[in-house]
């Protein structure tokens, strides 16, 4: 049976399948509605935590270093990930 790719990962842009049960779970938001893998969700939480100031840059970098980063990123995510992983703003 062919899987229906009805979602796009907020981090790597990969298309993936979310079952309707996950989609309709409104009380307990599953990472499956945001990203395709648990690893991407870790990156998602880190990038957004950094973005809203709850995770300092150094801590965010440590978390990202411990993650298996995907080969591709959504462009706006790549910008933030690069910023986090770059200690002093030089490229
Ligand atoms: Zn992903």
PDB file of the backbone (N, CA, C, O) and the ligand in Angstrom, with CONECT records:
HET     ZN  A 101       1
ATOM      1  N   UNK A   1       0.839  -1.204   0.000  1.00  0.00           N
ATOM      2  CA  UNK A   1       0.000   0.000   0.000  1.00  0.00           C
ATOM      3  C   UNK A   1       0.876   1.257   0.000  1.00  0.00           C
ATOM      4  O   UNK A   1       1.781   1.386   0.824  1.00  0.00           O
ATOM      5  N   UNK A   2       0.613   2.146  -0.893  1.00  0.00           N
ATOM      6  CA  UNK A   2       1.411   3.369  -0.999  1.00  0.00           C
ATOM      7  C   UNK A   2       1.096   4.296   0.171  1.00  0.00           C
ATOM      8  O   UNK A   2      -0.060   4.495   0.545  1.00  0.00           O
ATOM      9  N   UNK A   3       2.153   4.847   0.727  1.00  0.00           N
ATOM     10  CA  UNK A   3       1.969   5.790   1.822  1.00  0.00           C
ATOM     11  C   UNK A   3       1.612   7.153   1.262  1.00  0.00           C
ATOM     12  O   UNK A   3       2.090   7.563   0.205  1.00  0.00           O
ATOM     13  N   UNK A   4       0.774   7.828   1.987  1.00  0.00           N
ATOM     14  CA  UNK A   4       0.395   9.174   1.578  1.00  0.00           C
ATOM     15  C   UNK A   4       1.298  10.171   2.308  1.00  0.00           C
ATOM     16  O   UNK A   4       1.268  10.260   3.536  1.00  0.00           O
ATOM     17  N   UNK A   5       2.099  10.918   1.548  1.00  0.00           N
ATOM     18  CA  UNK A   5       2.971  11.911   2.172  1.00  0.00           C
ATOM     19  C   UNK A   5       2.198  13.209   2.319  1.00  0.00           C
ATOM     20  O   UNK A   5       2.131  14.025   1.400  1.00  0.00           O
ATOM     21  N   UNK A   6       1.627  13.375   3.478  1.00  0.00           N
ATOM     22  CA  UNK A   6       0.693  14.481   3.682  1.00  0.00           C
ATOM     23  C   UNK A   6       1.263  15.579   4.574  1.00  0.00           C
ATOM     24  O   UNK A   6       0.530  16.461   5.019  1.00  0.00           O
ATOM     25  N   UNK A   7       2.563  15.530   4.834  1.00  0.00           N
ATOM     26  CA  UNK A   7       3.176  16.551   5.681  1.00  0.00           C
ATOM     27  C   UNK A   7       4.601  16.820   5.205  1.00  0.00           C
ATOM     28  O   UNK A   7       5.212  15.992   4.529  1.00  0.00           O
ATOM     29  N   UNK A   8       5.113  17.989   5.569  1.00  0.00           N
ATOM     30  CA  UNK A   8       6.486  18.350   5.232  1.00  0.00           C
ATOM     31  C   UNK A   8       7.201  18.698   6.530  1.00  0.00           C
ATOM     32  O   UNK A   8       6.694  19.466   7.348  1.00  0.00           O
ATOM     33  N   UNK A   9       8.380  18.125   6.705  1.00  0.00           N
ATOM     34  CA  UNK A   9       9.131  18.368   7.933  1.00  0.00           C
ATOM     35  C   UNK A   9       9.511  19.844   8.052  1.00  0.00           C
ATOM     36  O   UNK A   9      10.010  20.442   7.098  1.00  0.00           O
ATOM     37  N   UNK A  10       9.272  20.425   9.226  1.00  0.00           N
ATOM     38  CA  UNK A  10       9.577  21.843   9.449  1.00  0.00           C
ATOM     39  C   UNK A  10      11.071  22.105   9.471  1.00  0.00           C
ATOM     40  O   UNK A  10      11.500  23.250   9.333  1.00  0.00           O
ATOM     41  N   UNK A  11      11.862  21.069   9.641  1.00  0.00           N
ATOM     42  CA  UNK A  11      13.309  21.243   9.736  1.00  0.00           C
ATOM     43  C   UNK A  11      14.011  20.916   8.421  1.00  0.00           C
ATOM     44  O   UNK A  11      14.689  21.774   7.856  1.00  0.00           O
ATOM     45  N   UNK A  12      13.858  19.697   7.929  1.00  0.00           N
ATOM     46  CA  UNK A  12      14.647  19.279   6.764  1.00  0.00           C
ATOM     47  C   UNK A  12      13.874  19.372   5.450  1.00  0.00           C
ATOM     48  O   UNK A  12      14.459  19.208   4.380  1.00  0.00           O
ATOM     49  N   UNK A  13      12.565  19.632   5.516  1.00  0.00           N
ATOM     50  CA  UNK A  13      11.792  19.784   4.293  1.00  0.00           C
ATOM     51  C   UNK A  13      11.399  18.470   3.640  1.00  0.00           C
ATOM     52  O   UNK A  13      10.814  18.449   2.557  1.00  0.00           O
ATOM     53  N   UNK A  14      11.723  17.392   4.302  1.00  0.00           N
ATOM     54  CA  UNK A  14      11.374  16.065   3.791  1.00  0.00           C
ATOM     55  C   UNK A  14       9.866  15.838   3.891  1.00  0.00           C
ATOM     56  O   UNK A  14       9.238  16.173   4.896  1.00  0.00           O
ATOM     57  N   UNK A  15       9.295  15.258   2.822  1.00  0.00           N
ATOM     58  CA  UNK A  15       7.878  14.932   2.891  1.00  0.00           C
ATOM     59  C   UNK A  15       7.723  13.613   3.642  1.00  0.00           C
ATOM     60  O   UNK A  15       8.527  12.696   3.474  1.00  0.00           O
ATOM     61  N   UNK A  16       6.704  13.526   4.456  1.00  0.00           N
ATOM     62  CA  UNK A  16       6.487  12.307   5.222  1.00  0.00           C
ATOM     63  C   UNK A  16       5.014  12.101   5.495  1.00  0.00           C
ATOM     64  O   UNK A  16       4.167  12.933   5.170  1.00  0.00           O
ATOM     65  N   UNK A  17       4.745  10.972   6.100  1.00  0.00           N
ATOM     66  CA  UNK A  17       3.364  10.594   6.346  1.00  0.00           C
ATOM     67  C   UNK A  17       2.973  10.838   7.802  1.00  0.00           C
ATOM     68  O   UNK A  17       3.676  10.417   8.721  1.00  0.00           O
ATOM     69  N   UNK A  18       1.848  11.518   8.003  1.00  0.00           N
ATOM     70  CA  UNK A  18       1.281  11.646   9.339  1.00  0.00           C
ATOM     71  C   UNK A  18      -0.063  10.937   9.330  1.00  0.00           C
ATOM     72  O   UNK A  18      -0.915  11.225   8.489  1.00  0.00           O
ATOM     73  N   UNK A  19      -0.251  10.029  10.244  1.00  0.00           N
ATOM     74  CA  UNK A  19      -1.540   9.332  10.268  1.00  0.00           C
ATOM     75  C   UNK A  19      -2.603  10.274  10.817  1.00  0.00           C
ATOM     76  O   UNK A  19      -2.299  11.228  11.532  1.00  0.00           O
ATOM     77  N   UNK A  20      -3.831   9.994  10.475  1.00  0.00           N
ATOM     78  CA  UNK A  20      -4.917  10.887  10.870  1.00  0.00           C
ATOM     79  C   UNK A  20      -5.084  10.938  12.385  1.00  0.00           C
ATOM     80  O   UNK A  20      -5.525  11.945  12.938  1.00  0.00           O
ATOM     81  N   UNK A  21      -4.735   9.861  13.036  1.00  0.00           N
ATOM     82  CA  UNK A  21      -4.810   9.839  14.496  1.00  0.00           C
ATOM     83  C   UNK A  21      -3.867  10.878  15.080  1.00  0.00           C
ATOM     84  O   UNK A  21      -4.242  11.646  15.966  1.00  0.00           O
ATOM     85  N   UNK A  22      -2.618  10.895  14.568  1.00  0.00           N
ATOM     86  CA  UNK A  22      -1.653  11.885  15.043  1.00  0.00           C
ATOM     87  C   UNK A  22      -2.137  13.294  14.739  1.00  0.00           C
ATOM     88  O   UNK A  22      -2.040  14.198  15.568  1.00  0.00           O
ATOM     89  N   UNK A  23      -2.655  13.454  13.539  1.00  0.00           N
ATOM     90  CA  UNK A  23      -3.091  14.782  13.092  1.00  0.00           C
ATOM     91  C   UNK A  23      -4.218  15.328  13.948  1.00  0.00           C
ATOM     92  O   UNK A  23      -4.290  16.532  14.193  1.00  0.00           O
ATOM     93  N   UNK A  24      -5.099  14.446  14.403  1.00  0.00           N
ATOM     94  CA  UNK A  24      -6.274  14.908  15.136  1.00  0.00           C
ATOM     95  C   UNK A  24      -6.004  15.022  16.628  1.00  0.00           C
ATOM     96  O   UNK A  24      -6.862  15.489  17.376  1.00  0.00           O
ATOM     97  N   UNK A  25      -4.821  14.601  17.070  1.00  0.00           N
ATOM     98  CA  UNK A  25      -4.480  14.735  18.482  1.00  0.00           C
ATOM     99  C   UNK A  25      -4.184  16.182  18.801  1.00  0.00           C
ATOM    100  O   UNK A  25      -3.088  16.671  18.529  1.00  0.00           O
ATOM    101  N   UNK A  26      -5.144  16.863  19.373  1.00  0.00           N
ATOM    102  CA  UNK A  26      -4.965  18.296  19.594  1.00  0.00           C
ATOM    103  C   UNK A  26      -4.463  18.578  20.998  1.00  0.00           C
ATOM    104  O   UNK A  26      -3.737  19.546  21.223  1.00  0.00           O
ATOM    105  N   UNK A  27      -4.847  17.737  21.932  1.00  0.00           N
ATOM    106  CA  UNK A  27      -4.450  17.967  23.324  1.00  0.00           C
ATOM    107  C   UNK A  27      -2.969  17.669  23.511  1.00  0.00           C
ATOM    108  O   UNK A  27      -2.236  18.476  24.083  1.00  0.00           O
ATOM    109  N   UNK A  28      -2.535  16.521  23.031  1.00  0.00           N
ATOM    110  CA  UNK A  28      -1.147  16.115  23.206  1.00  0.00           C
ATOM    111  C   UNK A  28      -0.466  16.204  21.852  1.00  0.00           C
ATOM    112  O   UNK A  28      -0.535  15.275  21.048  1.00  0.00           O
ATOM    113  N   UNK A  29       0.176  17.302  21.612  1.00  0.00           N
ATOM    114  CA  UNK A  29       0.757  17.507  20.292  1.00  0.00           C
ATOM    115  C   UNK A  29       1.950  16.593  20.058  1.00  0.00           C
ATOM    116  O   UNK A  29       2.935  16.630  20.796  1.00  0.00           O
ATOM    117  N   UNK A  30       1.849  15.795  19.048  1.00  0.00           N
ATOM    118  CA  UNK A  30       2.915  14.851  18.745  1.00  0.00           C
ATOM    119  C   UNK A  30       3.957  15.504  17.857  1.00  0.00           C
ATOM    120  O   UNK A  30       3.631  16.334  17.008  1.00  0.00           O
ATOM    121  N   UNK A  31       5.220  15.123  18.056  1.00  0.00           N
ATOM    122  CA  UNK A  31       6.270  15.663  17.190  1.00  0.00           C
ATOM    123  C   UNK A  31       6.041  15.266  15.745  1.00  0.00           C
ATOM    124  O   UNK A  31       6.558  15.899  14.825  1.00  0.00           O
ATOM    125  N   UNK A  32       5.264  14.213  15.555  1.00  0.00           N
ATOM    126  CA  UNK A  32       5.018  13.739  14.193  1.00  0.00           C
ATOM    127  C   UNK A  32       4.223  14.741  13.349  1.00  0.00           C
ATOM    128  O   UNK A  32       4.201  14.650  12.122  1.00  0.00           O
ATOM    129  N   UNK A  33       3.576  15.688  14.012  1.00  0.00           N
ATOM    130  CA  UNK A  33       2.826  16.684  13.248  1.00  0.00           C
ATOM    131  C   UNK A  33       3.740  17.840  12.820  1.00  0.00           C
ATOM    132  O   UNK A  33       3.334  18.680  12.018  1.00  0.00           O
ATOM    133  N   UNK A  34       4.973  17.888  13.349  1.00  0.00           N
ATOM    134  CA  UNK A  34       5.881  19.005  13.058  1.00  0.00           C
ATOM    135  C   UNK A  34       7.062  18.559  12.203  1.00  0.00           C
ATOM    136  O   UNK A  34       7.424  19.219  11.229  1.00  0.00           O
ATOM    137  N   UNK A  35       7.655  17.431  12.580  1.00  0.00           N
ATOM    138  CA  UNK A  35       8.844  16.950  11.878  1.00  0.00           C
ATOM    139  C   UNK A  35       8.706  15.467  11.546  1.00  0.00           C
ATOM    140  O   UNK A  35       7.837  14.777  12.077  1.00  0.00           O
ATOM    141  N   UNK A  36       9.583  14.988  10.654  1.00  0.00           N
ATOM    142  CA  UNK A  36       9.487  13.590  10.231  1.00  0.00           C
ATOM    143  C   UNK A  36      10.171  12.619  11.185  1.00  0.00           C
ATOM    144  O   UNK A  36       9.802  11.446  11.249  1.00  0.00           O
ATOM    145  N   UNK A  37      11.161  13.100  11.923  1.00  0.00           N
ATOM    146  CA  UNK A  37      11.850  12.208  12.864  1.00  0.00           C
ATOM    147  C   UNK A  37      11.984  12.878  14.228  1.00  0.00           C
ATOM    148  O   UNK A  37      11.867  14.097  14.350  1.00  0.00           O
ATOM    149  N   UNK A  38      12.231  12.063  15.246  1.00  0.00           N
ATOM    150  CA  UNK A  38      12.436  12.591  16.595  1.00  0.00           C
ATOM    151  C   UNK A  38      13.681  13.463  16.632  1.00  0.00           C
ATOM    152  O   UNK A  38      13.748  14.440  17.377  1.00  0.00           O
ATOM    153  N   UNK A  39      14.664  13.098  15.817  1.00  0.00           N
ATOM    154  CA  UNK A  39      15.908  13.856  15.750  1.00  0.00           C
ATOM    155  C   UNK A  39      15.634  15.266  15.215  1.00  0.00           C
ATOM    156  O   UNK A  39      16.132  16.249  15.765  1.00  0.00           O
ATOM    157  N   UNK A  40      14.849  15.362  14.155  1.00  0.00           N
ATOM    158  CA  UNK A  40      14.481  16.668  13.608  1.00  0.00           C
ATOM    159  C   UNK A  40      13.701  17.478  14.638  1.00  0.00           C
ATOM    160  O   UNK A  40      13.824  18.702  14.695  1.00  0.00           O
ATOM    161  N   UNK A  41      12.915  16.806  15.434  1.00  0.00           N
ATOM    162  CA  UNK A  41      12.127  17.521  16.437  1.00  0.00           C
ATOM    163  C   UNK A  41      13.036  18.138  17.497  1.00  0.00           C
ATOM    164  O   UNK A  41      12.776  19.234  17.992  1.00  0.00           O
ATOM    165  N   UNK A  42      14.114  17.413  17.840  1.00  0.00           N
ATOM    166  CA  UNK A  42      15.096  17.945  18.789  1.00  0.00           C
ATOM    167  C   UNK A  42      15.690  19.239  18.226  1.00  0.00           C
ATOM    168  O   UNK A  42      15.858  20.225  18.944  1.00  0.00           O
ATOM    169  N   UNK A  43      16.003  19.216  16.931  1.00  0.00           N
ATOM    170  CA  UNK A  43      16.563  20.396  16.274  1.00  0.00           C
ATOM    171  C   UNK A  43      15.524  21.515  16.264  1.00  0.00           C
ATOM    172  O   UNK A  43      15.843  22.680  16.499  1.00  0.00           O
ATOM    173  N   UNK A  44      14.292  21.144  15.990  1.00  0.00           N
ATOM    174  CA  UNK A  44      13.180  22.104  15.968  1.00  0.00           C
ATOM    175  C   UNK A  44      13.082  22.824  17.317  1.00  0.00           C
ATOM    176  O   UNK A  44      13.017  24.052  17.367  1.00  0.00           O
ATOM    177  N   UNK A  45      13.071  22.049  18.411  1.00  0.00           N
ATOM    178  CA  UNK A  45      12.954  22.629  19.744  1.00  0.00           C
ATOM    179  C   UNK A  45      14.143  23.550  20.052  1.00  0.00           C
ATOM    180  O   UNK A  45      13.993  24.597  20.681  1.00  0.00           O
ATOM    181  N   UNK A  46      15.319  23.129  19.592  1.00  0.00           N
ATOM    182  CA  UNK A  46      16.534  23.900  19.841  1.00  0.00           C
ATOM    183  C   UNK A  46      16.513  25.223  19.081  1.00  0.00           C
ATOM    184  O   UNK A  46      16.798  26.281  19.642  1.00  0.00           O
ATOM    185  N   UNK A  47      16.170  25.147  17.793  1.00  0.00           N
ATOM    186  CA  UNK A  47      16.145  26.336  16.946  1.00  0.00           C
ATOM    187  C   UNK A  47      15.103  27.339  17.455  1.00  0.00           C
ATOM    188  O   UNK A  47      15.346  28.545  17.475  1.00  0.00           O
ATOM    189  N   UNK A  48      13.941  26.823  17.864  1.00  0.00           N
ATOM    190  CA  UNK A  48      12.906  27.740  18.310  1.00  0.00           C
ATOM    191  C   UNK A  48      13.189  28.267  19.716  1.00  0.00           C
ATOM    192  O   UNK A  48      12.858  29.406  20.044  1.00  0.00           O
ATOM    193  N   UNK A  49      13.808  27.416  20.540  1.00  0.00           N
ATOM    194  CA  UNK A  49      14.208  27.857  21.869  1.00  0.00           C
ATOM    195  C   UNK A  49      15.249  28.964  21.766  1.00  0.00           C
ATOM    196  O   UNK A  49      15.206  29.948  22.504  1.00  0.00           O
ATOM    197  N   UNK A  50      16.185  28.783  20.838  1.00  0.00           N
ATOM    198  CA  UNK A  50      17.204  29.803  20.593  1.00  0.00           C
ATOM    199  C   UNK A  50      16.554  31.077  20.055  1.00  0.00           C
ATOM    200  O   UNK A  50      16.893  32.188  20.463  1.00  0.00           O
ATOM    201  N   UNK A  51      15.616  30.890  19.134  1.00  0.00           N
ATOM    202  CA  UNK A  51      14.936  32.027  18.507  1.00  0.00           C
ATOM    203  C   UNK A  51      14.165  32.876  19.500  1.00  0.00           C
ATOM    204  O   UNK A  51      14.122  34.100  19.368  1.00  0.00           O
ATOM    205  N   UNK A  52      13.554  32.239  20.497  1.00  0.00           N
ATOM    206  CA  UNK A  52      12.774  33.046  21.438  1.00  0.00           C
ATOM    207  C   UNK A  52      13.526  33.331  22.737  1.00  0.00           C
ATOM    208  O   UNK A  52      12.960  33.857  23.695  1.00  0.00           O
ATOM    209  N   UNK A  53      14.813  32.972  22.752  1.00  0.00           N
ATOM    210  CA  UNK A  53      15.663  33.375  23.857  1.00  0.00           C
ATOM    211  C   UNK A  53      15.664  32.450  25.066  1.00  0.00           C
ATOM    212  O   UNK A  53      16.292  32.770  26.076  1.00  0.00           O
ATOM    213  N   UNK A  54      14.976  31.308  24.993  1.00  0.00           N
ATOM    214  CA  UNK A  54      14.951  30.415  26.151  1.00  0.00           C
ATOM    215  C   UNK A  54      16.183  29.505  26.193  1.00  0.00           C
ATOM    216  O   UNK A  54      16.539  28.990  27.253  1.00  0.00           O
ATOM    217  N   UNK A  55      16.827  29.310  25.047  1.00  0.00           N
ATOM    218  CA  UNK A  55      18.052  28.502  25.023  1.00  0.00           C
ATOM    219  C   UNK A  55      19.207  29.387  24.563  1.00  0.00           C
ATOM    220  O   UNK A  55      19.185  29.897  23.443  1.00  0.00           O
ATOM    221  N   UNK A  56      20.223  29.576  25.422  1.00  0.00           N
ATOM    222  CA  UNK A  56      21.374  30.381  25.003  1.00  0.00           C
ATOM    223  C   UNK A  56      22.134  29.710  23.866  1.00  0.00           C
ATOM    224  O   UNK A  56      22.080  28.493  23.688  1.00  0.00           O
ATOM    225  N   UNK A  57      22.852  30.547  23.094  1.00  0.00           N
ATOM    226  CA  UNK A  57      23.514  30.065  21.883  1.00  0.00           C
ATOM    227  C   UNK A  57      24.444  28.887  22.159  1.00  0.00           C
ATOM    228  O   UNK A  57      24.469  27.911  21.409  1.00  0.00           O
ATOM    229  N   UNK A  58      25.211  28.995  23.249  1.00  0.00           N
ATOM    230  CA  UNK A  58      26.178  27.941  23.531  1.00  0.00           C
ATOM    231  C   UNK A  58      25.503  26.609  23.835  1.00  0.00           C
ATOM    232  O   UNK A  58      25.953  25.550  23.397  1.00  0.00           O
ATOM    233  N   UNK A  59      24.417  26.685  24.591  1.00  0.00           N
ATOM    234  CA  UNK A  59      23.687  25.466  24.927  1.00  0.00           C
ATOM    235  C   UNK A  59      23.052  24.888  23.661  1.00  0.00           C
ATOM    236  O   UNK A  59      23.053  23.676  23.447  1.00  0.00           O
ATOM    237  N   UNK A  60      22.511  25.779  22.828  1.00  0.00           N
ATOM    238  CA  UNK A  60      21.892  25.337  21.575  1.00  0.00           C
ATOM    239  C   UNK A  60      22.927  24.629  20.705  1.00  0.00           C
ATOM    240  O   UNK A  60      22.634  23.617  20.068  1.00  0.00           O
ATOM    241  N   UNK A  61      24.146  25.181  20.690  1.00  0.00           N
ATOM    242  CA  UNK A  61      25.201  24.575  19.876  1.00  0.00           C
ATOM    243  C   UNK A  61      25.552  23.183  20.403  1.00  0.00           C
ATOM    244  O   UNK A  61      25.760  22.250  19.628  1.00  0.00           O
ATOM    245  N   UNK A  62      25.615  23.054  21.737  1.00  0.00           N
ATOM    246  CA  UNK A  62      25.900  21.746  22.324  1.00  0.00           C
ATOM    247  C   UNK A  62      24.831  20.728  21.952  1.00  0.00           C
ATOM    248  O   UNK A  62      25.138  19.577  21.640  1.00  0.00           O
ATOM    249  N   UNK A  63      23.581  21.159  21.988  1.00  0.00           N
ATOM    250  CA  UNK A  63      22.495  20.233  21.642  1.00  0.00           C
ATOM    251  C   UNK A  63      22.616  19.825  20.174  1.00  0.00           C
ATOM    252  O   UNK A  63      22.494  18.647  19.837  1.00  0.00           O
ATOM    253  N   UNK A  64      22.857  20.813  19.301  1.00  0.00           N
ATOM    254  CA  UNK A  64      22.963  20.502  17.868  1.00  0.00           C
ATOM    255  C   UNK A  64      24.155  19.588  17.593  1.00  0.00           C
ATOM    256  O   UNK A  64      24.083  18.708  16.735  1.00  0.00           O
ATOM    257  N   UNK A  65      25.242  19.799  18.318  1.00  0.00           N
ATOM    258  CA  UNK A  65      26.409  18.933  18.132  1.00  0.00           C
ATOM    259  C   UNK A  65      26.101  17.489  18.494  1.00  0.00           C
ATOM    260  O   UNK A  65      26.711  16.560  17.965  1.00  0.00           O
ATOM    261  N   UNK A  66      25.151  17.313  19.398  1.00  0.00           N
ATOM    262  CA  UNK A  66      24.775  15.965  19.808  1.00  0.00           C
ATOM    263  C   UNK A  66      23.693  15.348  18.935  1.00  0.00           C
ATOM    264  O   UNK A  66      23.279  14.214  19.173  1.00  0.00           O
ATOM    265  N   UNK A  67      23.233  16.080  17.929  1.00  0.00           N
ATOM    266  CA  UNK A  67      22.171  15.586  17.060  1.00  0.00           C
ATOM    267  C   UNK A  67      22.748  15.066  15.745  1.00  0.00           C
ATOM    268  O   UNK A  67      23.787  15.535  15.280  1.00  0.00           O
ATOM    269  N   UNK A  68      22.070  14.108  15.165  1.00  0.00           N
ATOM    270  CA  UNK A  68      22.399  13.702  13.806  1.00  0.00           C
ATOM    271  C   UNK A  68      21.696  14.680  12.879  1.00  0.00           C
ATOM    272  O   UNK A  68      20.495  14.561  12.634  1.00  0.00           O
ATOM    273  N   UNK A  69      22.454  15.658  12.361  1.00  0.00           N
ATOM    274  CA  UNK A  69      21.834  16.695  11.536  1.00  0.00           C
ATOM    275  C   UNK A  69      21.468  16.137  10.162  1.00  0.00           C
ATOM    276  O   UNK A  69      22.255  15.404   9.563  1.00  0.00           O
ATOM    277  N   UNK A  70      20.282  16.479   9.659  1.00  0.00           N
ATOM    278  CA  UNK A  70      19.883  16.011   8.331  1.00  0.00           C
ATOM    279  C   UNK A  70      20.728  16.656   7.237  1.00  0.00           C
ATOM    280  O   UNK A  70      21.358  17.691   7.456  1.00  0.00           O
ATOM    281  N   UNK A  71      20.737  16.046   6.076  1.00  0.00           N
ATOM    282  CA  UNK A  71      21.539  16.563   4.957  1.00  0.00           C
ATOM    283  C   UNK A  71      20.981  17.872   4.430  1.00  0.00           C
ATOM    284  O   UNK A  71      21.723  18.726   3.943  1.00  0.00           O
ATOM    285  N   UNK A  72      19.683  18.019   4.530  1.00  0.00           N
ATOM    286  CA  UNK A  72      19.052  19.233   4.030  1.00  0.00           C
ATOM    287  C   UNK A  72      18.315  19.948   5.160  1.00  0.00           C
ATOM    288  O   UNK A  72      17.905  19.334   6.144  1.00  0.00           O
ATOM    289  N   UNK A  73      18.160  21.242   4.996  1.00  0.00           N
ATOM    290  CA  UNK A  73      17.376  22.039   5.933  1.00  0.00           C
ATOM    291  C   UNK A  73      16.441  22.936   5.135  1.00  0.00           C
ATOM    292  O   UNK A  73      16.730  23.293   3.993  1.00  0.00           O
ATOM    293  N   UNK A  74      15.325  23.294   5.744  1.00  0.00           N
ATOM    294  CA  UNK A  74      14.528  24.380   5.185  1.00  0.00           C
ATOM    295  C   UNK A  74      15.427  25.619   5.229  1.00  0.00           C
ATOM    296  O   UNK A  74      16.176  25.795   6.190  1.00  0.00           O
ATOM    297  N   UNK A  75      15.367  26.480   4.207  1.00  0.00           N
ATOM    298  CA  UNK A  75      16.303  27.617   4.132  1.00  0.00           C
ATOM    299  C   UNK A  75      16.345  28.467   5.395  1.00  0.00           C
ATOM    300  O   UNK A  75      17.433  28.832   5.842  1.00  0.00           O
ATOM    301  N   UNK A  76      15.201  28.795   5.985  1.00  0.00           N
ATOM    302  CA  UNK A  76      15.201  29.663   7.161  1.00  0.00           C
ATOM    303  C   UNK A  76      15.762  28.922   8.373  1.00  0.00           C
ATOM    304  O   UNK A  76      16.304  29.550   9.283  1.00  0.00           O
ATOM    305  N   UNK A  77      15.638  27.587   8.393  1.00  0.00           N
ATOM    306  CA  UNK A  77      16.202  26.800   9.484  1.00  0.00           C
ATOM    307  C   UNK A  77      17.718  26.731   9.320  1.00  0.00           C
ATOM    308  O   UNK A  77      18.457  26.842  10.297  1.00  0.00           O
ATOM    309  N   UNK A  78      18.176  26.548   8.091  1.00  0.00           N
ATOM    310  CA  UNK A  78      19.623  26.481   7.828  1.00  0.00           C
ATOM    311  C   UNK A  78      20.329  27.747   8.314  1.00  0.00           C
ATOM    312  O   UNK A  78      21.411  27.691   8.899  1.00  0.00           O
ATOM    313  N   UNK A  79      19.689  28.889   8.055  1.00  0.00           N
ATOM    314  CA  UNK A  79      20.262  30.160   8.486  1.00  0.00           C
ATOM    315  C   UNK A  79      20.485  30.174   9.993  1.00  0.00           C
ATOM    316  O   UNK A  79      21.549  30.575  10.464  1.00  0.00           O
ATOM    317  N   UNK A  80      19.479  29.734  10.747  1.00  0.00           N
ATOM    318  CA  UNK A  80      19.575  29.753  12.206  1.00  0.00           C
ATOM    319  C   UNK A  80      20.578  28.710  12.692  1.00  0.00           C
ATOM    320  O   UNK A  80      21.368  28.972  13.599  1.00  0.00           O
ATOM    321  N   UNK A  81      20.539  27.514  12.077  1.00  0.00           N
ATOM    322  CA  UNK A  81      21.479  26.454  12.474  1.00  0.00           C
ATOM    323  C   UNK A  81      22.915  26.914  12.243  1.00  0.00           C
ATOM    324  O   UNK A  81      23.780  26.705  13.093  1.00  0.00           O
ATOM    325  N   UNK A  82      23.170  27.538  11.095  1.00  0.00           N
ATOM    326  CA  UNK A  82      24.509  28.046  10.811  1.00  0.00           C
ATOM    327  C   UNK A  82      24.920  29.089  11.840  1.00  0.00           C
ATOM    328  O   UNK A  82      26.063  29.112  12.297  1.00  0.00           O
ATOM    329  N   UNK A  83      23.979  29.946  12.196  1.00  0.00           N
ATOM    330  CA  UNK A  83      24.263  30.989  13.171  1.00  0.00           C
ATOM    331  C   UNK A  83      24.618  30.377  14.530  1.00  0.00           C
ATOM    332  O   UNK A  83      25.558  30.816  15.193  1.00  0.00           O
ATOM    333  N   UNK A  84      23.859  29.366  14.930  1.00  0.00           N
ATOM    334  CA  UNK A  84      24.106  28.716  16.219  1.00  0.00           C
ATOM    335  C   UNK A  84      25.468  28.012  16.217  1.00  0.00           C
ATOM    336  O   UNK A  84      26.203  28.069  17.203  1.00  0.00           O
ATOM    337  N   UNK A  85      25.793  27.355  15.111  1.00  0.00           N
ATOM    338  CA  UNK A  85      27.008  26.544  15.086  1.00  0.00           C
ATOM    339  C   UNK A  85      28.266  27.381  14.854  1.00  0.00           C
ATOM    340  O   UNK A  85      29.388  26.886  14.970  1.00  0.00           O
ATOM    341  N   UNK A  86      28.060  28.646  14.527  1.00  0.00           N
ATOM    342  CA  UNK A  86      29.181  29.526  14.259  1.00  0.00           C
ATOM    343  C   UNK A  86      29.505  30.347  15.506  1.00  0.00           C
ATOM    344  O   UNK A  86      28.752  31.259  15.847  1.00  0.00           O
ATOM    345  N   UNK A  87      30.605  30.046  16.191  1.00  0.00           N
ATOM    346  CA  UNK A  87      30.877  30.663  17.484  1.00  0.00           C
ATOM    347  C   UNK A  87      31.028  32.175  17.459  1.00  0.00           C
ATOM    348  O   UNK A  87      30.568  32.844  18.384  1.00  0.00           O
ATOM    349  N   UNK A  88      31.659  32.738  16.428  1.00  0.00           N
ATOM    350  CA  UNK A  88      31.954  34.171  16.501  1.00  0.00           C
ATOM    351  C   UNK A  88      31.514  34.967  15.285  1.00  0.00           C
ATOM    352  O   UNK A  88      32.034  36.056  15.038  1.00  0.00           O
ATOM    353  N   UNK A  89      30.583  34.453  14.537  1.00  0.00           N
ATOM    354  CA  UNK A  89      30.014  35.227  13.440  1.00  0.00           C
ATOM    355  C   UNK A  89      30.829  35.225  12.170  1.00  0.00           C
ATOM    356  O   UNK A  89      30.396  35.799  11.171  1.00  0.00           O
ATOM    357  N   UNK A  90      32.007  34.596  12.169  1.00  0.00           N
ATOM    358  CA  UNK A  90      32.772  34.475  10.925  1.00  0.00           C
ATOM    359  C   UNK A  90      32.344  33.212  10.195  1.00  0.00           C
ATOM    360  O   UNK A  90      31.939  32.228  10.813  1.00  0.00           O
ATOM    361  N   UNK A  91      32.438  33.255   8.886  1.00  0.00           N
ATOM    362  CA  UNK A  91      32.051  32.056   8.141  1.00  0.00           C
ATOM    363  C   UNK A  91      33.271  31.273   7.670  1.00  0.00           C
ATOM    364  O   UNK A  91      33.127  30.234   7.026  1.00  0.00           O
TER     365      UNK A  91
HETATM  366 ZN    ZN A 101      13.171  16.181   9.129  1.00  0.00          ZN
END
